[in-house]
């Protein structure tokens, strides 16, 4: 049964809260998708909402419980006006600038592309209405998230403005909506805030380039030794290998390389700190960029590991594998010969599979722990234990998986076509170099020195010693 003063919107299954008289009335200019969604969310949180529209008779455009008036009349009812219209229509606001004088204008607009205009929309609005206090906010939240209530993925709201009191009022509204306001400073930061939702995976760009580069190089390498070599030397068409076999060479090779690349910058950083004798010195820019994208490199490597697993599981149903198996059985039957069971190859095969399963398990564990919802639930020591100790264990297991897979093929001549090593040999170069360097750095004398440096110890230079 609906309580007194309670409002229910037909688009939602849950009741709206009773209007809180202590909360200010909020005015919204614009009855588009975002304006209506934000208004509905405000009503659900106990705010009184009034919409300003050029067509105030269209009451069906706004959520139930909200009032719709002309722009001038709506502005009179609130000291906070949310501008939910496009920049192209901002000139229209100058027609009733007197009614907006001294009010807080919240600009929620976005553009179609990055740096579309010389100045930000919020700065443009502030120039049009200089007697208003403009605050940039809510542009990083989607209309769908506001209306459905699923704000987990976009809970942070960046805000900026020149008036501290105006920003604080908008922050209170954001907190009431269940959002986390982040003060970015003055209105000069508005352009950066407006560009933020237009960026397409900015932290993934470099890792994707690295992954794509290794994928292309390894694919071409496998194409040369597994397709072009048989065609050139035996006139044998092995192009069917391009669909399953070669990708199943590329995915594990690149996956292991990407996993090693997640931990190699930490090793290089330790070497640089040892050489410099201090931690109070910036790393090279390339190393900084590398360290910032380690999480993305690891997740891409995990995706490739999953693809390798799936491709391996479908091997038995391939026509080529079934044909080769039947041909092998028929050849044994015709020759009345059988090959004895090899305990060595049984151990080799089972060890290869077991190491792969364990490596994939810890790889998945690393990926899960890197998720913000999981990493926020563990303390720093637990996170470091998983990402560092178990991370290196994952590198060891996956490297061992590849080594056991190679077996005696490391020294078996036919696998070196045109004197080129098999692809799995290439995948071992970076991981093995990483593990050797890590083994050297955990030698007690070096490990203690690195720990001291990271705790603030500095090696004095000769100049410092002479001055003292």
N, C-alpha and C positions, 0 to 999 in steps of 0.2 A: 504494500500500500504506500502511495506517494505521500511524503511528509509535506507540511505546509512550507511554501517557499521553495520547494524542490522542483527543478526543471529537468525534463528528459528530452533528449534530442532523438529524433527518429532514426538517425544514421548510426546510433550507438546503442549497445545493449545494456550499458550501465548507467545509473542515474547521475545527474549533474549535482554538484554540491550546492548547498544554500548560499546565496550571495552574502559575502562577508562585508558588513558596513565599514570595517576598518580598512579594507583594501580600496585603493582609489579606482574610480571609473576609468577605463581605458578606451580611448577612441582609436578606431582603425579606418584609415582612408583606403578604400579599395575592397571590392567584393569578389576578387578572383580566388583561385584555389588556395593560395597561401594565406590571404587575409581571412577567408572563412575558416580554414583549419586552425589558425592561430586564435581567432575569436572563440571557436569551440573549445579549444584547450584552456583558454582563460576563464570561460564560463565554468568549465569543469573544476577549476581550481578556486572558484568562489569570487571571481571578479565580475563586476558589472561592465558590460561591453556595449558600446554604441558605434555603429558604422556610419561613415560619411560617404555618400554616394551621389553621383550626378542624377541618378534616378531613384529617389528615396521611396517611391511607390512599389518597388520590386522587393517586397519583404520576404519573398520565398527564396531569395538568394542568400540570406544570412541564416546562421543556426538559430534554433528556437531559444528564446531567452535573451536574445540581443535586440537592441533597438536600432532602427535605420532612419537616418535623417539626412538633410542636405549637409554639405561639407561645413558650411558656416555654423549651423545649429549644432552639429555634432562636436565641433571644436570647442564650443562654449562649455560643454559638459565635462571636459577633462583637461588636465594639465599635461597629460602624456598622449601624444598623437603618433600612432604607428603608420608610417607611409608605406603602404603595400601596393604601390603603383610603379610602373616602369619610368625610367629616367626621362624618356621622351615626353612624358606628360607632366613633368615637374613645373613647367612654365605655368600650368593651370593654377598652381597653388598661389602664385603671386597675386591673383585676383582677390583673395581674402587674407592677405598678409596681416592686416590689422587684427583679425581674430586669432591669429597664430602667435602674435607677439608675446615673447617671454615663455612660451611653452617648450616642452621637451619633444623634439621630433626624432623618432627612431626610424632610421633608414634601413630597410631589410632587403634592398634590391641587389640583384646580380646582373652581370653582363653576359653577352653571348660568347665572348672570347677574352683572353687575358690582355690587359692593357688596351682595351678597346677605345678609351678616351684619354686625353692628356691628364685629366685629374679624376679622382675617384667620384663616384656618384654622391657620396656623403659630403665631400668638399664642395661639389657643384650645388647641392641643396643648401649648404650653409652660405654660399655666396648669394644664392637667390633670396634667402630669408635670413639676413644677418642678425636680426633681433631674436632669433630662436636658438635654442641650444640643441645642436644636432648630435645624435649618438648613433654610431654604426653598430648593429647587432642583429642576431637571429638569421643572418643570410646563409649560415652553414647548416641550418636545420631544414629538412625537407617538409613539404606540406603533408606528405604521406605519413612521416614519422610523428608529426604533431597530432594528426587525426586518429591514427591507430594506437598511439601511445607507446610504440616501440622505439624508444629514444636511446636504447643502450649503445647503438653504433654511432650516434651523433649527439652525445650528451654535452660535450664541450661547446660553449658559445663564446666566440671571440668578440670583444667589444672595444670601442675606442671613442673618444670624445674630448673636447677641450674643457668641458665643465664637469668637475668632480662630483658635484651634487646630482647633476642630471644622470651621470653614469651610475651612481649608487641607486637611484630610483629604478633604473632599468635593470640593474643587477638583482634587486629585490624581486622584480617580476619574474626574471629568469629562474631564480631559486625556487619561487613558488610553483613554477611549471615543472620542477624536477630536473632542471638543467644546471650545468656548472659554468658560471660566467668566468671568463678569463680577461682581465684588463690588459689591453695592448698599448695603453698610453693615449696620446693625443690623436686628433683626427687625421694626422699625417699617416697613421698606420692603416687608414681605411682602404687604401688601394691594395695593400698586401692582403687584408682580410677579404676583400672582394675577389682577389685572384685565387684565393685558397680553394674554394669549391670547384674552380674551373680546371685545376691541375689534374692530369691523368696519371695516377700512380707515380708521383714524383720520386719516391724512394725506390721504385722498382725499375726505373729506366736503365741505370748502369748495370744492375744485376742481369736484366734481360738481355742487354747487349753482350755481356760476358758469356752468358749461357748460350745465346744464339751463335756467337763466334765459335765457341768450342764445339757446339753441335754441328755446325757447317764443316769445320775443319776435320773433325773425326769422321763425319759421314763421307766426305770426299776421300779421305784416307782409306776407309773401308771399301769404298767403291773401286779404288785403284787396285787393291790387293785381292779383292774377292770377286770382282766382276771383270775389270779390264785385263787383269793378269791371265785368267783362264781363257779369255777371248783371244788374247795376243799370242799365247804360247800353245794352246791346245785347240783353238777354234771352238771352244765350248761356250755355249750361251748359258750364263749363270745369272741373268738379269732378274730372275724370280726372287733372288735373295734380297732385292731392294725393299721388298714389302715387309718381311718379318725378320729375317736373319740380321740384316745390317742395322735396322733400328734397335734390335736387341743387343747389338754390339755398342751402339752409340749411347743408349740410355745409361747403362751401368758405368761406362767409361766417364761420361760427363758428370754423372751423379757423384762418383768418387772424387773427381777433380774439384767439383763445387764444394763438397764437404771439407776437403783439405783446405780450400781457399777461405773457408770460414775461420780457420784457426791459424793460418799462416801469417796474417797481419799482426796477431798478438805476439808471435815469435819475433817478427821483424821489429816490433815496437820495443820488446825487451832487449834485443841486440843494440838498437839505437840508444836506449837509456844506459846500457852498460858502457857503450862507447863514449857517450857524453858525460856520464857520471852524475846525471841529474834527471829529474822528471819535470823540472820547470823550464821546459823548452818545447816549442811546438814541433809536432811531427810534420813531415812533408805533406803537402796538400793531397797528393795521390794516396798516401797512406791513411789520411783522415777520411777521405771519401770511401776508401776500401773498408775501413773499420765500421763506418756507418751503415754499410749495406750488407753486413755479414748475415743478418737474420734473413734477408730476402734471398741471398745466395743459398742458404741452408734449406729454405722452403722450396726453392726451385729444384735443388738436388733431391729433396724428398719426393717431389712429384715425379722426377725421372726414375727414382728407385721403385715407385709404385708401378710405373709403366713397364719397367724391366720385369717386375714380378708378374704382371699380367701377361706380357709377351711370352715369358718362360712357361707359364701354365698352359698356354694354348699350343705349345710345341707338339704334343702328341697327336693333335687332330690335323696337323698339316699334311697335305698330300705327299710332299717330298719325304717327310719323316716316315709316314706309313709305307710309302713305296720302298724306301731304303730298308726298313725293318723286314718287310716281306721278302725282298730280294736277298737279304742276309740269311733268313731262315731257309729259303729255297736253295741257296748256294750250299749251305751246310748239308741239307738233305741230299742233294745231288752228289756231293763229294763224300757223303757218309763220314763227315768229320764234325767234331764238336770242340769248341774251345773250353778248356778247363776253367773253373771258377777261380778268379784272382782275388785273394784276400787284400792285396795291396790296392787294387782299383776300387774294391768295395769300401775300404776305409777312406780312400780319396774322395769318392763320390758322396758318401754320407757326411764327411767332414765339411765338404764344400757346401752342401745344402744346409747343414746345421749352423755354420758360420754365417751364411746368408740370412737365415731366419733370425738369428740373434742380432745381426747387424741392422736388419730392417726394424726389429722391435725397438732397439735403442734409438734408431733414427726417428721413428715415429714419436717416441718419448720426448726427444729434443724438440720436434716440431710442435707438439702439444704444449710443452712448457713455454715456448716462445709466444704463445697466444696471450694477448693482454689480459683476458679474463682469468687465465691461469697464473701468469707471472705476478699479477697483483695479489694473488691469494697466498703467495709464499714469501718468506723473508729473503734477504739478500744472500745469506749463506746457503740456503737451500737452492736458490736459483743458480748461484755460482757452482755449487756441487754438480747439479744436473748438466749445466751448459759447458762446464770445464772438464770435470773428472769423467762424467759419463760421456761427454762429447769426444774426448780423446779415446775412450774405450770403444766408441762407435767407429772411429777412424781405424783403430787397430783391428777390430772385427771385420770391417769391410775390406781392409787391405789384405788381411789373412784370407778372406773369402776369395779374393782375386788371385792371390798367390797359389792357393790350393787348386783353384780352377785351372791355372796355367800348368801345374804339375810338371811333367817332363817335357811339355811343349816349349819351355824356355830354351831348351837345347836341341829340339827336334828340327832338323834342317828344312823339311818341306813347308813348315809354317812361316818361314822367312822368305816370302816371295819378293823377287827383285831386291833381295837383301834387306827388305823392310820388315821390322818386327811386327807381330800380331798387335791388334788394337789394345788388348788387355795390358800389354807391356807399357804402352803410353800412359794408361790410367794410373800406373804405379809410380811414375816419376815424382810428381808433386807430393802425394801422400808419404812416400818413403823418405823424401827429403825433409818433410815436415816432422816425421817421427824421429829421424836422426837428430835434427836440430833441437827438438824437445828433449830428447834423451841427454844431449850435451848440457842444456840449460838447467836440468834438474840435478846436475852434479852439485853437491852441497856447497862448495865454495862459490859457485856462480849463483845458485839459488838464493843463498843468504845475502849476496851483494845486491841482487835485484830486489829482494824484499826490503832491504835497508833504503835503497833509492826510492822505492814507491812509498816508503813511510816518511820521506822528506830529507833523507841524508843526501849530501852533495859532496862530490870529490873536489877538493880545492885545487885550483890551477897553480902553476908555478909563480905566476904574477902575484896571486893572493899570498903565497907563502913568503915571497920576498918582501912584500909590504908589511907582513906581520913581524 
